[in-house]
Amino acid sequence: MVPVMVNSLQEQDREELVSFLKTKSILSVLDDSIIHGLSLSLEEIHCGPGFIVFKEEDESDGLYIIKEGSVEVRKLSNKEAPIAYLTAGECFGEMAIVHGGPRSATIRVPEEATILKLSKRASVDLASKFPRLAEELSKLAQKRESGKIRFFPPGLQGNTAFFDMPTVIQAVHASRQTGYLRTMASASAPEAKLTFYRGTLVAAEFRHLGGEFAVFELLSVLEPADFFFERVSEEELQKPADNKYRFRQLERLLIDGARRSDELTKLTDIVGGMQMTFSVAADQPQVDGIPLDFRDIAKLILKLVEADLTVEEMCPLVEADRYALVKTLSILLDKQILKQLVILHSGEALAPEPPPRVRGRTAEIELSNLRRQPVRLAASFYALNMVSSNIATFTSASVVRECLEEALQELSKKYPQLVGLKVHPAGKTIDVRGASPDLTRKQDSRAALNHLTMRFLQLVSAHQ
């Protein structure tokens, strides 16, 4: 990254910088006039993901202050994970200034950061001319060397697109901090809350789950999410009301969570996707042969199947993470206690020509039967894409693409809200990213999608 001299800032930006240095940095011990003068000689460095500010054993080149973002502190002796994080207002590089030796750690930017650099010469001159600043730098260096305080920010924060969540959890654990590790609520997931007491995980909440299942569910989330750590005193900590949730050793918990996350995608494919529905294959289903860890979930699933729920709709009704639910479904399918069944809904009369029955490797499509309950528009999309993907396994992607495009062209004339839909570049599904807003506004959109599905199946049948 190319540094930018701070003396090129506009006057308003400079005043904001001076205010920041006076209130949030180690330079606050200096007079206002000194700080204003120093602002003219600072370098502002904008750093992207992975940027190395300096490496352990490098020669000292100055003192650094974090203006925005955060950095990792790494040691050669600990290659697995950062030993700490520093955020806005904190400084680093003071040890080399105080002792005159090489850098004692590597500083890396995990996400993004804006850093202010004061040259080595200016830093040494300041320390020699202003004893109070020298004293503060010396105290900070001594505390960090002795381990009496750790390199840990008042509020560790970042995004899981750049920070690995297990690493963040381990960092809180290793620092023996007390407080709450939270993820920000988003459209795809609610807030998660992990409670730590002196670095020990004592409670976890995510979605409708608690305890280890909440941790497993959190580790399986693929969408990036903002997170932060809120430190509180031990007296302020809201300890769990009871001992309902007990956690195994943290390292083992994270390893098990990683394994479950890795296997979830494969298991989801086996059961046919999150929008799959099922029917009971046996007259009197028996769960005695199912492993004990999944037996209670299996009994509940058999009841939920009677309600004609999809896998997605079952999730909030089962007190277990998605892995446990999907794993149990795969066992029930393997033992032929359940069979897969997708039924499409239509709000209008069916096309004159009766639709063909298409049997694929993982699904049975029966368009002659209608679901009693209304189906959400999103569910219709999932069903259509699951059907087309399934058909591609025993025909070809080119046939599926051709049939989808022809069906879209025909049905868009009758239903203008379908105009924005396109076939995904892979050729197996409908891409909804360019969909018209009218698609969700018009009441006949569900019927349009189901007619689209039926026309697609008729075209596929004609190719056989």
Secondary structure, 3 states (H helix, E strand, C coil): CCCEEHHHCCHHHHHHHHHHHHHHCHHHHCCHHHHHHHCCCCEEEEECCCCEEECCCCCCCEEEEEEEEEEEEEECCECCCCCEEEECCCEECHHHHHHCCCCCCEEECCCCEEEEEEEHHHHHHHHHHCHHHHHHHHHHHHHHHHCCCCCCCCCCEEECCCCCHHHHHHHHHHHCCCEEEEECCCCCCCCEEEEEECCEEEEEEECCEEHHHHHHHHHCCCCCCEEEEEECCCCCCCCCCCCCCCCCCHHHHHHHHHHHHHHHHHHHHHHCCCCCEEEECCCCCCCCCCCHHHHHHHHHHHHHHHCCCCHHHHHHHCCCCHHHHHHHHHHHHHCCCEEEEECCCCCCCCCCCCCCCEECCCCEECCCCCCCCCCCHHHHHHHHHHHHHHHHCCCCHHHHHHHHHHHHHHHHHHCHHHCCCEECCCCCCEECCCCCCHHHHCCCHHHHHHHHHHHHHHHHHHHC
